[in-house]
């Protein structure tokens, strides 16, 4: 089992920055990819960014050039630096980790609110 705890959400004005952090504990040896998703009320959860254990990254088109995902395998953490935030980035952001046999683990989420 893997436990994920997110932190760093909050309220920011449009154009501002926030950094989300996710700390993994438990069977961290089993984790391959880690990433961030977000879900707007009434919509499905969508990928924001993902990073593999080897450092390969993938971003949603809507955040390319503004968000940066990074990872510390030694510290079992994944960060999401969010710059030039827009009101449409307002969402609950969830940390995700993929384990053995593609088992997925989720954090409880952290709310990001961007005011216009």
MOQUIQUI-V14186 format. One record per backbone hydrogen bond with DSSP energy under -0.5 kcal/mol. NH is the residue of the N-H (numbers start at 1). CO is the residue of the C=O. Records with the same first field share a line. If there is no record, write none. Layout:
BEGIN
NH: CO ; CO
END
This chain:
BEGIN
3: 25
5: 23
7: 21
10: 111
12: 113
14: 115
15: 85
16: 13
18: 82
20: 80
21: 7
22: 78
23: 5
24: 76
25: 3
27: 1
28: 26
30: 27
31: 28
32: 98
34: 51
35: 96
36: 49
37: 94
38: 46
39: 92
43: 40
46: 38
48: 36
49: 36
50: 58
51: 34
52: 56
55: 52
58: 50
60: 48
63: 60
64: 60 ; 61
66: 63
67: 63
68: 81
70: 79
72: 77
73: 71
76: 72
77: 72
78: 22
79: 70
80: 20
81: 68
82: 18 ; 80
83: 66 ; 81
84: 15
85: 16
89: 86
90: 87
91: 112
92: 39
93: 91 ; 110
94: 37
96: 35
97: 105
98: 33
99: 97 ; 103
102: 99
103: 100
105: 97
107: 95
110: 93
112: 91
113: 10
115: 12 ; 113
END
